[in-house]
Amino acid sequence: MAAAAAALLAATAAAAEPPAVGTRILWQDAGAALPGPTWTVAAAGPEIVEVSETDAGTLRRLRIAAGLFPALAADGTATRFDPARLAALPPLEPGRVVTFDAIEDSPVGTARWFVHVAVAERRVEATPAGPHPVVAVEHHRRGTGPDGRPAETLTEWAIAPAVGLPVAIRVWRLADGRSTLIAHRRALAVLRP
């Protein structure tokens, strides 16, 4: 088993290529009995990946900057930041870090964040869709939420370079010296065009 994991990791490219248009990921949220939303790649390039998210008959748009940072969330939250800062992160090797200030405009208000993006590690991520060699990229943000109160979160995207998208996403809320896992999503199926 360890040899198979080592072989998968060795095959992991240093940087994710943009995903193919039409690639679909069916998600499973932890603790949910039914499958979650489906992501479908609508457009892809080195700077931006456009994804359509379908969930319970509702269609929403996502925009992912450089294939690794959410610039537009499904709930309509748009994040403004200097894309040149994020462009300095590759190659996606453990230990690489970039920081930037971001303004997040959402339907409930505006938040201001200091964002720290770090490549944490390479590993094999076990998902219902099978094992995937991934690069774990952490998005740590702290600042003032849309309600004006201090907030801090850590989001980890387990990006599969072979897919060009995350195959697992975990979100922790950080408060009072504790971390609380508030979301855990894994790929139930990865369908290429």
Secondary structure as the mmCIF struct_conf table of DSSP 4:
data_model
#
loop_
_struct_conf.conf_type_id
_struct_conf.id
_struct_conf.beg_label_comp_id
_struct_conf.beg_label_asym_id
_struct_conf.beg_label_seq_id
_struct_conf.end_label_comp_id
_struct_conf.end_label_asym_id
_struct_conf.end_label_seq_id
HELX_RH_AL_P HELX_RH_AL_P1 ALA A 2 ALA A 10
TURN_TY1_P TURN_TY1_P1 ALA A 11 ALA A 11
BEND BEND1 ALA A 14 ALA A 15
HELX_LH_PP_P HELX_LH_PP_P1 ALA A 16 ALA A 20
TURN_TY1_P TURN_TY1_P2 VAL A 21 GLY A 22
STRN STRN1 ARG A 24 ASP A 29
TURN_TY1_P TURN_TY1_P3 ALA A 30 GLY A 31
BEND BEND2 ALA A 33 LEU A 34
STRN STRN2 THR A 38 ALA A 44
BEND BEND3 PRO A 46 GLU A 47
STRN STRN3 ILE A 48 ASP A 55
TURN_TY1_P TURN_TY1_P4 ALA A 56 GLY A 57
STRN STRN4 THR A 58 ALA A 65
TURN_TY1_P TURN_TY1_P5 ALA A 66 LEU A 68
STRN STRN5 PHE A 69 LEU A 72
TURN_TY1_P TURN_TY1_P6 ALA A 74 ASP A 75
BEND BEND4 GLY A 76 GLY A 76
STRN STRN6 ALA A 78 ARG A 80
HELX_RH_AL_P HELX_RH_AL_P2 PRO A 83 ALA A 87
TURN_TY1_P TURN_TY1_P7 ALA A 88 ALA A 88
BEND BEND5 LEU A 89 LEU A 89
BEND BEND6 PRO A 91 PRO A 91
TURN_TY1_P TURN_TY1_P8 PRO A 94 GLY A 95
STRN STRN7 VAL A 97 SER A 106
TURN_TY1_P TURN_TY1_P9 PRO A 107 VAL A 108
STRN STRN8 GLY A 109 THR A 127
TURN_TY1_P TURN_TY1_P10 PRO A 128 ALA A 129
STRN STRN9 GLY A 130 THR A 144
TURN_TY1_P TURN_TY1_P11 PRO A 146 ASP A 147
BEND BEND7 GLY A 148 ARG A 149
STRN STRN10 PRO A 150 ALA A 160
TURN_TY1_P TURN_TY1_P12 PRO A 161 GLY A 164
STRN STRN11 LEU A 165 ALA A 175
TURN_TY1_P TURN_TY1_P13 ASP A 176 GLY A 177
STRN STRN12 ARG A 178 LEU A 191
#
